[in-house]
Amino acid sequence: MSKIRHLAIKTKDPARLAKFYEEVFGLKVIHTERSGAVYMSDGYLTLALLRNRGEATPSGINHFGFQVDNLGEVEKKLAKWDEPMAERPATRPFAEYRAMDPDGNLFDISAHGYDQIEFAADRDEKKKATEKAPA
């Protein structure tokens, strides 16, 4: 079964919001990007605090993310709804794909999970090592 494991919030001040979630709920910072984005976790759910792009971008929930067991199966199910699954940029550490529901709500899809920082290059190296390993 797929699980919601990630929630992203847009904000004008990710560091300030991170301090709030740390002090009020005890979330821990697991990754900070040069862009100012802060990734936090309660040990199960990863919370991404992303900087707004310009004044026109409203603060609030931006997207959520599912951790899945089988990417191919999810892709087939999305196709039945005429919703494509697009690969995320290689520089995104927590999700391999993005899609949207019929109402236009964005969500990320990850097979490796949201609790470890893993870029596309890391996943490629793991895959190569697995393929070379003796059976």
N, CA, C and O atoms as a GROMACS GRO file, in nm:
protein
  540
    1MET      N    1   0.083  -0.117   0.000
    1MET     CA    2   0.000   0.000   0.000
    1MET      C    3   0.089   0.125   0.000
    1MET      O    4   0.191   0.128   0.069
    2SER      N    5   0.051   0.225  -0.076
    2SER     CA    6   0.123   0.352  -0.078
    2SER      C    7   0.094   0.428   0.051
    2SER      O    8  -0.013   0.413   0.112
    3LYS      N    9   0.192   0.509   0.092
    3LYS     CA   10   0.177   0.585   0.215
    3LYS      C   11   0.212   0.731   0.189
    3LYS      O   12   0.308   0.760   0.118
    4ILE      N   13   0.134   0.823   0.246
    4ILE     CA   14   0.171   0.964   0.240
    4ILE      C   15   0.286   0.983   0.338
    4ILE      O   16   0.270   0.959   0.458
    5ARG      N   17   0.402   1.026   0.286
    5ARG     CA   18   0.521   1.040   0.370
    5ARG      C   19   0.585   1.178   0.361
    5ARG      O   20   0.689   1.202   0.422
    6HIS      N   21   0.523   1.270   0.284
    6HIS     CA   22   0.590   1.397   0.256
    6HIS      C   23   0.485   1.505   0.236
    6HIS      O   24   0.382   1.483   0.172
    7LEU      N   25   0.511   1.623   0.291
    7LEU     CA   26   0.424   1.739   0.275
    7LEU      C   27   0.513   1.860   0.253
    7LEU      O   28   0.610   1.879   0.326
    8ALA      N   29   0.482   1.942   0.153
    8ALA     CA   30   0.562   2.061   0.124
    8ALA      C   31   0.477   2.186   0.143
    8ALA      O   32   0.364   2.194   0.096
    9ILE      N   33   0.535   2.283   0.212
    9ILE     CA   34   0.468   2.410   0.239
    9ILE      C   35   0.554   2.521   0.180
    9ILE      O   36   0.676   2.522   0.200
   10LYS      N   37   0.493   2.613   0.108
   10LYS     CA   38   0.561   2.732   0.057
   10LYS      C   39   0.553   2.840   0.166
   10LYS      O   40   0.451   2.856   0.232
   11THR      N   41   0.663   2.913   0.183
   11THR     CA   42   0.670   3.017   0.285
   11THR      C   43   0.770   3.124   0.244
   11THR      O   44   0.861   3.099   0.166
   12LYS      N   45   0.752   3.244   0.298
   12LYS     CA   46   0.847   3.352   0.271
   12LYS      C   47   0.976   3.333   0.349
   12LYS      O   48   1.080   3.385   0.310
   13ASP      N   49   0.970   3.258   0.460
   13ASP     CA   50   1.086   3.243   0.547
   13ASP      C   51   1.096   3.099   0.599
   13ASP      O   52   1.049   3.070   0.709
   14PRO      N   53   1.157   3.008   0.520
   14PRO     CA   54   1.168   2.868   0.562
   14PRO      C   55   1.237   2.850   0.697
   14PRO      O   56   1.195   2.765   0.776
   15ALA      N   57   1.343   2.926   0.725
   15ALA     CA   58   1.416   2.911   0.851
   15ALA      C   59   1.327   2.946   0.970
   15ALA      O   60   1.330   2.876   1.072
   16ARG      N   61   1.248   3.051   0.959
   16ARG     CA   62   1.157   3.090   1.066
   16ARG      C   63   1.053   2.983   1.090
   16ARG      O   64   1.023   2.948   1.204
   17LEU      N   65   0.996   2.930   0.982
   17LEU     CA   66   0.894   2.826   0.995
   17LEU      C   67   0.956   2.697   1.051
   17LEU      O   68   0.892   2.626   1.128
   18ALA      N   69   1.080   2.667   1.014
   18ALA     CA   70   1.149   2.549   1.068
   18ALA      C   71   1.166   2.563   1.218
   18ALA      O   72   1.146   2.467   1.292
   19LYS      N   73   1.203   2.681   1.263
   19LYS     CA   74   1.220   2.705   1.407
   19LYS      C   75   1.086   2.683   1.479
   19LYS      O   76   1.083   2.624   1.587
   20PHE      N   77   0.977   2.729   1.419
   20PHE     CA   78   0.844   2.708   1.477
   20PHE      C   79   0.815   2.559   1.493
   20PHE      O   80   0.778   2.515   1.602
   21TYR      N   81   0.830   2.481   1.386
   21TYR     CA   82   0.797   2.338   1.391
   21TYR      C   83   0.894   2.262   1.482
   21TYR      O   84   0.857   2.160   1.542
   22GLU      N   85   1.017   2.310   1.493
   22GLU     CA   86   1.112   2.247   1.584
   22GLU      C   87   1.072   2.273   1.730
   22GLU      O   88   1.067   2.181   1.812
   23GLU      N   89   1.044   2.400   1.762
   23GLU     CA   90   1.012   2.436   1.900
   23GLU      C   91   0.876   2.385   1.946
   23GLU      O   92   0.861   2.342   2.060
   24VAL      N   93   0.776   2.389   1.858
   24VAL     CA   94   0.641   2.351   1.898
   24VAL      C   95   0.619   2.201   1.892
   24VAL      O   96   0.556   2.146   1.982
   25PHE      N   97   0.670   2.132   1.788
   25PHE     CA   98   0.640   1.991   1.769
   25PHE      C   99   0.761   1.898   1.777
   25PHE      O  100   0.747   1.776   1.769
   26GLY      N  101   0.881   1.955   1.793
   26GLY     CA  102   1.000   1.873   1.807
   26GLY      C  103   1.053   1.813   1.678
   26GLY      O  104   1.133   1.720   1.683
   27LEU      N  105   1.010   1.864   1.562
   27LEU     CA  106   1.062   1.813   1.435
   27LEU      C  107   1.211   1.844   1.426
   27LEU      O  108   1.258   1.943   1.482
   28LYS      N  109   1.286   1.759   1.356
   28LYS     CA  110   1.430   1.775   1.340
   28LYS      C  111   1.463   1.809   1.195
   28LYS      O  112   1.405   1.753   1.102
   29VAL      N  113   1.557   1.901   1.177
   29VAL     CA  114   1.605   1.936   1.044
   29VAL      C  115   1.689   1.821   0.992
   29VAL      O  116   1.782   1.777   1.060
   30ILE      N  117   1.658   1.771   0.872
   30ILE     CA  118   1.736   1.662   0.813
   30ILE      C  119   1.816   1.706   0.691
   30ILE      O  120   1.907   1.636   0.647
   31HIS      N  121   1.781   1.824   0.635
   31HIS     CA  122   1.853   1.873   0.517
   31HIS      C  123   1.816   2.019   0.494
   31HIS      O  124   1.701   2.058   0.511
   32THR      N  125   1.915   2.099   0.456
   32THR     CA  126   1.893   2.239   0.419
   32THR      C  127   1.961   2.262   0.286
   32THR      O  128   2.075   2.221   0.266
   33GLU      N  129   1.891   2.328   0.194
   33GLU     CA  130   1.948   2.355   0.062
   33GLU      C  131   1.998   2.499   0.052
   33GLU      O  132   1.956   2.585   0.130
   34ARG      N  133   2.087   2.525  -0.044
   34ARG     CA  134   2.136   2.662  -0.066
   34ARG      C  135   2.024   2.758  -0.096
   34ARG      O  136   2.035   2.878  -0.068
   35SER      N  137   1.915   2.708  -0.153
   35SER     CA  138   1.800   2.793  -0.187
   35SER      C  139   1.727   2.842  -0.062
   35SER      O  140   1.641   2.930  -0.069
   36GLY      N  141   1.762   2.783   0.053
   36GLY     CA  142   1.693   2.818   0.177
   36GLY      C  143   1.588   2.716   0.217
   36GLY      O  144   1.535   2.724   0.327
   37ALA      N  145   1.557   2.621   0.128
   37ALA     CA  146   1.459   2.518   0.161
   37ALA      C  147   1.510   2.436   0.280
   37ALA      O  148   1.628   2.404   0.289
   38VAL      N  149   1.418   2.403   0.370
   38VAL     CA  150   1.452   2.324   0.488
   38VAL      C  151   1.363   2.200   0.489
   38VAL      O  152   1.241   2.210   0.474
   39TYR      N  153   1.426   2.084   0.507
   39TYR     CA  154   1.352   1.957   0.516
   39TYR      C  155   1.360   1.909   0.661
   39TYR      O  156   1.468   1.903   0.720
   40MET      N  157   1.244   1.875   0.716
   40MET     CA  158   1.235   1.833   0.856
   40MET      C  159   1.162   1.700   0.863
   40MET      O  160   1.095   1.660   0.768
   41SER      N  161   1.175   1.632   0.977
   41SER     CA  162   1.104   1.506   0.993
   41SER      C  163   1.067   1.483   1.138
   41SER      O  164   1.136   1.528   1.230
   42ASP      N  165   0.958   1.411   1.156
   42ASP     CA  166   0.917   1.364   1.289
   42ASP      C  167   0.958   1.218   1.305
   42ASP      O  168   0.922   1.155   1.404
   43GLY      N  169   1.032   1.164   1.210
   43GLY     CA  170   1.071   1.025   1.210
   43GLY      C  171   0.985   0.941   1.117
   43GLY      O  172   1.019   0.827   1.086
   44TYR      N  173   0.876   0.997   1.072
   44TYR     CA  174   0.789   0.928   0.976
   44TYR      C  175   0.760   1.018   0.856
   44TYR      O  176   0.792   0.981   0.743
   45LEU      N  177   0.701   1.133   0.880
   45LEU     CA  178   0.664   1.226   0.773
   45LEU      C  179   0.776   1.327   0.752
   45LEU      O  180   0.831   1.380   0.849
   46THR      N  181   0.810   1.356   0.627
   46THR     CA  182   0.907   1.460   0.595
   46THR      C  183   0.830   1.586   0.557
   46THR      O  184   0.739   1.582   0.474
   47LEU      N  185   0.867   1.697   0.618
   47LEU     CA  186   0.806   1.826   0.592
   47LEU      C  187   0.908   1.912   0.520
   47LEU      O  188   1.015   1.940   0.573
   48ALA      N  189   0.874   1.955   0.398
   48ALA     CA  190   0.961   2.042   0.319
   48ALA      C  191   0.909   2.184   0.329
   48ALA      O  192   0.793   2.211   0.297
   49LEU      N  193   0.993   2.275   0.374
   49LEU     CA  194   0.958   2.416   0.382
   49LEU      C  195   1.031   2.487   0.269
   49LEU      O  196   1.153   2.505   0.274
   50LEU      N  197   0.956   2.526   0.168
   50LEU     CA  198   1.013   2.579   0.044
   50LEU      C  199   0.990   2.729   0.034
   50LEU      O  200   0.883   2.779   0.070
   51ARG      N  201   1.090   2.802  -0.014
   51ARG     CA  202   1.080   2.947  -0.028
   51ARG      C  203   0.985   2.983  -0.143
   51ARG      O  204   0.992   2.926  -0.252
   52ASN      N  205   0.896   3.079  -0.116
   52ASN     CA  206   0.808   3.131  -0.221
   52ASN      C  207   0.890   3.191  -0.333
   52ASN      O  208   0.998   3.246  -0.309
   53ARG      N  209   0.842   3.180  -0.453
   53ARG     CA  210   0.908   3.242  -0.568
   53ARG      C  211   0.831   3.368  -0.603
   53ARG      O  212   0.730   3.363  -0.673
   54GLY      N  213   0.879   3.481  -0.555
   54GLY     CA  214   0.815   3.609  -0.585
   54GLY      C  215   0.695   3.634  -0.496
   54GLY      O  216   0.650   3.548  -0.421
   55GLU      N  217   0.644   3.754  -0.507
   55GLU     CA  218   0.530   3.797  -0.424
   55GLU      C  219   0.399   3.731  -0.467
   55GLU      O  220   0.306   3.721  -0.387
   56ALA      N  221   0.390   3.688  -0.592
   56ALA     CA  222   0.264   3.632  -0.643
   56ALA      C  223   0.236   3.491  -0.591
   56ALA      O  224   0.122   3.444  -0.594
   57THR      N  225   0.340   3.423  -0.542
   57THR     CA  226   0.323   3.286  -0.494
   57THR      C  227   0.266   3.289  -0.353
   57THR      O  228   0.327   3.347  -0.263
   58PRO      N  229   0.151   3.229  -0.333
   58PRO     CA  230   0.094   3.230  -0.198
   58PRO      C  231   0.163   3.129  -0.107
   58PRO      O  232   0.210   3.024  -0.151
   59SER      N  233   0.168   3.162   0.021
   59SER     CA  234   0.218   3.067   0.120
   59SER      C  235   0.112   2.961   0.142
   59SER      O  236  -0.007   2.987   0.124
   60GLY      N  237   0.154   2.843   0.182
   60GLY     CA  238   0.059   2.737   0.211
   60GLY      C  239   0.104   2.604   0.152
   60GLY      O  240   0.215   2.593   0.100
   61ILE      N  241   0.019   2.505   0.161
   61ILE     CA  242   0.053   2.372   0.112
   61ILE      C  243   0.076   2.375  -0.038
   61ILE      O  244  -0.006   2.429  -0.114
   62ASN      N  245   0.188   2.318  -0.082
   62ASN     CA  246   0.226   2.319  -0.222
   62ASN      C  247   0.204   2.182  -0.286
   62ASN      O  248   0.149   2.173  -0.396
   63HIS      N  249   0.247   2.076  -0.219
   63HIS     CA  250   0.229   1.940  -0.271
   63HIS      C  251   0.250   1.841  -0.157
   63HIS      O  252   0.292   1.880  -0.048
   64PHE      N  253   0.220   1.716  -0.181
   64PHE     CA  254   0.245   1.609  -0.085
   64PHE      C  255   0.310   1.495  -0.160
   64PHE      O  256   0.316   1.497  -0.283
   65GLY      N  257   0.358   1.396  -0.088
   65GLY     CA  258   0.430   1.289  -0.155
   65GLY      C  259   0.395   1.151  -0.102
   65GLY      O  260   0.375   1.131   0.018
   66PHE      N  261   0.388   1.056  -0.194
   66PHE     CA  262   0.362   0.916  -0.161
   66PHE      C  263   0.489   0.835  -0.172
   66PHE      O  264   0.569   0.855  -0.264
   67GLN      N  265   0.508   0.744  -0.079
   67GLN     CA  266   0.611   0.642  -0.092
   67GLN      C  267   0.541   0.516  -0.139
   67GLN      O  268   0.444   0.471  -0.077
   68VAL      N  269   0.590   0.458  -0.249
   68VAL     CA  270   0.524   0.343  -0.310
   68VAL      C  271   0.620   0.225  -0.320
   68VAL      O  272   0.742   0.242  -0.316
   69ASP      N  273   0.564   0.106  -0.333
   69ASP     CA  274   0.645  -0.014  -0.347
   69ASP      C  275   0.681  -0.042  -0.493
   69ASP      O  276   0.786  -0.100  -0.521
   70ASN      N  277   0.593  -0.001  -0.587
   70ASN     CA  278   0.612  -0.037  -0.727
   70ASN      C  279   0.578   0.082  -0.817
   70ASN      O  280   0.461   0.112  -0.839
   71LEU      N  281   0.681   0.150  -0.868
   71LEU     CA  282   0.661   0.267  -0.954
   71LEU      C  283   0.584   0.233  -1.081
   71LEU      O  284   0.498   0.309  -1.124
   72GLY      N  285   0.616   0.119  -1.142
   72GLY     CA  286   0.549   0.079  -1.266
   72GLY      C  287   0.400   0.060  -1.247
   72GLY      O  288   0.321   0.098  -1.333
   73GLU      N  289   0.362   0.001  -1.137
   73GLU     CA  290   0.220  -0.021  -1.108
   73GLU      C  291   0.146   0.112  -1.091
   73GLU      O  292   0.035   0.128  -1.141
   74VAL      N  293   0.208   0.205  -1.021
   74VAL     CA  294   0.147   0.337  -1.002
   74VAL      C  295   0.136   0.410  -1.136
   74VAL      O  296   0.035   0.475  -1.164
   75GLU      N  297   0.239   0.399  -1.219
   75GLU     CA  298   0.237   0.464  -1.350
   75GLU      C  299   0.121   0.411  -1.435
   75GLU      O  300   0.054   0.489  -1.502
   76LYS      N  301   0.098   0.280  -1.433
   76LYS     CA  302  -0.014   0.221  -1.508
   76LYS      C  303  -0.149   0.273  -1.457
   76LYS      O  304  -0.238   0.303  -1.536
   77LYS      N  305  -0.162   0.282  -1.326
   77LYS     CA  306  -0.288   0.331  -1.269
   77LYS      C  307  -0.311   0.478  -1.303
   77LYS      O  308  -0.424   0.519  -1.330
   78LEU      N  309  -0.205   0.558  -1.301
   78LEU     CA  310  -0.217   0.698  -1.340
   78LEU      C  311  -0.259   0.711  -1.486
   78LEU      O  312  -0.340   0.797  -1.521
   79ALA      N  313  -0.205   0.625  -1.571
   79ALA     CA  314  -0.238   0.628  -1.714
   79ALA      C  315  -0.387   0.603  -1.736
   79ALA      O  316  -0.447   0.662  -1.826
   80LYS      N  317  -0.448   0.517  -1.655
   80LYS     CA  318  -0.592   0.493  -1.667
   80LYS      C  319  -0.672   0.619  -1.640
   80LYS      O  320  -0.784   0.634  -1.691
   81TRP      N  321  -0.617   0.711  -1.560
   81TRP     CA  322  -0.682   0.838  -1.530
   81TRP      C  323  -0.634   0.948  -1.625
   81TRP      O  324  -0.672   1.064  -1.610
   82ASP      N  325  -0.550   0.912  -1.723
   82ASP     CA  326  -0.494   1.007  -1.818
   82ASP      C  327  -0.406   1.111  -1.748
   82ASP      O  328  -0.401   1.227  -1.787
   83GLU      N  329  -0.337   1.067  -1.644
   83GLU     CA  330  -0.247   1.154  -1.568
   83GLU      C  331  -0.105   1.098  -1.580
   83GLU      O  332  -0.076   0.991  -1.527
   84PRO      N  333  -0.016   1.170  -1.649
   84PRO     CA  334   0.121   1.120  -1.668
   84PRO      C  335   0.206   1.136  -1.542
   84PRO      O  336   0.180   1.222  -1.458
   85MET      N  337   0.307   1.052  -1.532
   85MET     CA  338   0.404   1.058  -1.423
   85MET      C  339   0.532   1.114  -1.482
   85MET      O  340   0.590   1.053  -1.572
   86ALA      N  341   0.579   1.230  -1.434
   86ALA     CA  342   0.698   1.295  -1.489
   86ALA      C  343   0.816   1.279  -1.394
   86ALA      O  344   0.802   1.286  -1.272
   87GLU      N  345   0.934   1.256  -1.453
   87GLU     CA  346   1.054   1.242  -1.373
   87GLU      C  347   1.090   1.377  -1.310
   87GLU      O  348   1.082   1.481  -1.375
   88ARG      N  349   1.131   1.374  -1.184
   88ARG     CA  350   1.174   1.495  -1.113
   88ARG      C  351   1.318   1.526  -1.153
   88ARG      O  352   1.391   1.437  -1.195
   89PRO      N  353   1.360   1.653  -1.139
   89PRO     CA  354   1.499   1.686  -1.171
   89PRO      C  355   1.596   1.603  -1.086
   89PRO      O  356   1.566   1.569  -0.972
   90ALA      N  357   1.711   1.570  -1.142
   90ALA     CA  358   1.809   1.486  -1.075
   90ALA      C  359   1.862   1.549  -0.947
   90ALA      O  360   1.919   1.480  -0.862
   91THR      N  361   1.844   1.680  -0.932
   91THR     CA  362   1.893   1.751  -0.813
   91THR      C  363   1.795   1.747  -0.697
   91THR      O  364   1.824   1.802  -0.590
   92ARG      N  365   1.680   1.685  -0.714
   92ARG     CA  366   1.581   1.674  -0.606
   92ARG      C  367   1.611   1.548  -0.525
   92ARG      O  368   1.610   1.438  -0.580
   93PRO      N  369   1.639   1.562  -0.394
   93PRO     CA  370   1.685   1.447  -0.318
   93PRO      C  371   1.578   1.350  -0.270
   93PRO      O  372   1.611   1.236  -0.236
   94PHE      N  373   1.452   1.388  -0.267
   94PHE     CA  374   1.355   1.304  -0.198
   94PHE      C  375   1.251   1.235  -0.285
   94PHE      O  376   1.180   1.148  -0.235
   95ALA      N  377   1.240   1.269  -0.410
   95ALA     CA  378   1.136   1.205  -0.492
   95ALA      C  379   1.184   1.187  -0.634
   95ALA      O  380   1.254   1.272  -0.689
   96GLU      N  381   1.146   1.074  -0.693
   96GLU     CA  382   1.187   1.046  -0.829
   96GLU      C  383   1.089   1.099  -0.934
   96GLU      O  384   1.128   1.133  -1.045
   97TYR      N  385   0.961   1.106  -0.898
   97TYR     CA  386   0.858   1.143  -0.996
   97TYR      C  387   0.757   1.239  -0.937
   97TYR      O  388   0.745   1.252  -0.815
   98ARG      N  389   0.683   1.307  -1.026
   98ARG     CA  390   0.576   1.397  -0.986
   98ARG      C  391   0.458   1.372  -1.079
   98ARG      O  392   0.476   1.341  -1.197
   99ALA      N  393   0.339   1.386  -1.024
   99ALA     CA  394   0.216   1.375  -1.102
   99ALA      C  395   0.112   1.466  -1.037
   99ALA      O  396   0.141   1.534  -0.939
  100MET      N  397  -0.008   1.465  -1.092
  100MET     CA  398  -0.115   1.542  -1.031
  100MET      C  399  -0.245   1.466  -1.041
  100MET      O  400  -0.263   1.380  -1.128
  101ASP      N  401  -0.335   1.498  -0.949
  101ASP     CA  402  -0.466   1.434  -0.952
  101ASP      C  403  -0.556   1.507  -1.051
  101ASP      O  404  -0.516   1.611  -1.102
  102PRO      N  405  -0.675   1.458  -1.079
  102PRO     CA  406  -0.763   1.522  -1.178
  102PRO      C  407  -0.803   1.666  -1.143
  102PRO      O  408  -0.845   1.741  -1.231
  103ASP      N  409  -0.790   1.705  -1.016
  103ASP     CA  410  -0.821   1.843  -0.977
  103ASP      C  411  -0.700   1.934  -0.984
  103ASP      O  412  -0.710   2.054  -0.955
  104GLY      N  413  -0.584   1.880  -1.023
  104GLY     CA  414  -0.464   1.961  -1.038
  104GLY      C  415  -0.376   1.968  -0.914
  104GLY      O  416  -0.282   2.049  -0.912
  105ASN      N  417  -0.402   1.888  -0.812
  105ASN     CA  418  -0.317   1.885  -0.693
  105ASN      C  419  -0.190   1.805  -0.723
  105ASN      O  420  -0.198   1.690  -0.765
  106LEU      N  421  -0.074   1.866  -0.700
  106LEU     CA  422   0.054   1.802  -0.729
  106LEU      C  423   0.093   1.707  -0.617
  106LEU      O  424   0.069   1.733  -0.500
  107PHE      N  425   0.155   1.595  -0.657
  107PHE     CA  426   0.213   1.504  -0.558
  107PHE      C  427   0.339   1.441  -0.614
  107PHE      O  428   0.352   1.419  -0.734
  108ASP      N  429   0.432   1.413  -0.523
  108ASP     CA  430   0.556   1.344  -0.558
  108ASP      C  431   0.536   1.195  -0.537
  108ASP      O  432   0.450   1.152  -0.459
  109ILE      N  433   0.617   1.115  -0.607
  109ILE     CA  434   0.612   0.970  -0.595
  109ILE      C  435   0.756   0.922  -0.577
  109ILE      O  436   0.844   0.955  -0.656
  110SER      N  437   0.778   0.843  -0.472
  110SER     CA  438   0.911   0.794  -0.443
  110SER      C  439   0.907   0.647  -0.406
  110SER      O  440   0.822   0.604  -0.328
  111ALA      N  441   1.000   0.571  -0.461
  111ALA     CA  442   1.015   0.432  -0.420
  111ALA      C  443   1.122   0.420  -0.312
  111ALA      O  444   1.116   0.329  -0.229
  112HIS      N  445   1.221   0.510  -0.312
  112HIS     CA  446   1.329   0.499  -0.213
  112HIS      C  447   1.292   0.563  -0.080
  112HIS      O  448   1.354   0.531   0.021
  113GLY      N  449   1.194   0.650  -0.076
  113GLY     CA  450   1.148   0.707   0.050
  113GLY      C  451   1.188   0.851   0.071
  113GLY      O  452   1.260   0.910  -0.010
  114TYR      N  453   1.142   0.906   0.180
  114TYR     CA  454   1.162   1.047   0.210
  114TYR      C  455   1.247   1.071   0.333
  114TYR      O  456   1.269   1.186   0.372
  115ASP      N  457   1.297   0.966   0.396
  115ASP     CA  458   1.371   0.985   0.520
  115ASP      C  459   1.522   0.987   0.499
  115ASP      O  460   1.596   1.010   0.595
  116GLN      N  461   1.569   0.965   0.377
  116GLN     CA  462   1.712   0.973   0.348
  116GLN      C  463   1.734   1.063   0.228
  116GLN      O  464   1.658   1.062   0.132
  117ILE      N  465   1.840   1.142   0.236
  117ILE     CA  466   1.876   1.228   0.123
  117ILE      C  467   1.939   1.139   0.018
  117ILE      O  468   2.043   1.078   0.041
  118GLU      N  469   1.876   1.131  -0.097
  118GLU     CA  470   1.927   1.046  -0.204
  118GLU      C  471   1.896   1.111  -0.338
  118GLU      O  472   1.780   1.119  -0.379
  119PHE      N  473   2.001   1.159  -0.406
  119PHE     CA  474   1.986   1.222  -0.536
  119PHE      C  475   1.983   1.114  -0.644
  119PHE      O  476   2.014   0.998  -0.618
  120ALA      N  477   1.945   1.152  -0.764
  120ALA     CA  478   1.936   1.057  -0.875
  120ALA      C  479   2.069   0.986  -0.899
  120ALA      O  480   2.070   0.867  -0.928
  121ALA      N  481   2.180   1.057  -0.886
  121ALA     CA  482   2.312   0.994  -0.907
  121ALA      C  483   2.336   0.884  -0.804
  121ALA      O  484   2.395   0.781  -0.836
  122ASP      N  485   2.290   0.906  -0.679
  122ASP     CA  486   2.304   0.803  -0.575
  122ASP      C  487   2.223   0.680  -0.612
  122ASP      O  488   2.270   0.567  -0.596
  123ARG      N  489   2.102   0.701  -0.660
  123ARG     CA  490   2.017   0.588  -0.699
  123ARG      C  491   2.079   0.512  -0.816
  123ARG      O  492   2.073   0.389  -0.820
  124ASP      N  493   2.139   0.584  -0.911
  124ASP     CA  494   2.204   0.519  -1.025
  124ASP      C  495   2.322   0.433  -0.978
  124ASP      O  496   2.340   0.321  -1.027
  125GLU      N  497   2.402   0.484  -0.884
  125GLU     CA  498   2.515   0.408  -0.832
  125GLU      C  499   2.468   0.282  -0.760
  125GLU      O  500   2.528   0.175  -0.777
  126LYS      N  501   2.363   0.293  -0.681
  126LYS     CA  502   2.309   0.175  -0.612
  126LYS      C  503   2.261   0.071  -0.712
  126LYS      O  504   2.284  -0.049  -0.695
  127LYS      N  505   2.195   0.118  -0.817
  127LYS     CA  506   2.143   0.026  -0.919
  127LYS      C  507   2.259  -0.046  -0.988
  127LYS      O  508   2.252  -0.167  -1.010
  128LYS      N  509   2.365   0.027  -1.023
  128LYS     CA  510   2.481  -0.034  -1.088
  128LYS      C  511   2.546  -0.137  -0.997
  128LYS      O  512   2.583  -0.245  -1.043
  129ALA      N  513   2.560  -0.105  -0.869
  129ALA     CA  514   2.621  -0.197  -0.773
  129ALA      C  515   2.538  -0.324  -0.759
  129ALA      O  516   2.593  -0.434  -0.748
  130THR      N  517   2.406  -0.310  -0.759
  130THR     CA  518   2.316  -0.424  -0.747
  130THR      C  519   2.327  -0.514  -0.870
  130THR      O  520   2.326  -0.636  -0.859
  131GLU      N  521   2.338  -0.452  -0.990
  131GLU     CA  522   2.348  -0.528  -1.113
  131GLU      C  523   2.479  -0.604  -1.123
  131GLU      O  524   2.484  -0.711  -1.184
  132LYS      N  525   2.587  -0.549  -1.064
  132LYS     CA  526   2.719  -0.613  -1.069
  132LYS      C  527   2.736  -0.721  -0.963
  132LYS      O  528   2.821  -0.808  -0.977
  133ALA      N  529   2.657  -0.716  -0.859
  133ALA     CA  530   2.671  -0.812  -0.748
  133ALA      C  531   2.646  -0.954  -0.796
  133ALA      O  532   2.553  -0.978  -0.873
  134PRO      N  533   2.728  -1.048  -0.749
  134PRO     CA  534   2.708  -1.189  -0.790
  134PRO      C  535   2.580  -1.244  -0.730
  134PRO      O  536   2.540  -1.207  -0.620
  135ALA      N  537   2.516  -1.333  -0.806
  135ALA     CA  538   2.389  -1.390  -0.761
  135ALA      C  539   2.408  -1.504  -0.666
  135ALA      O  540   2.310  -1.562  -0.620
   0.00000   0.00000   0.00000
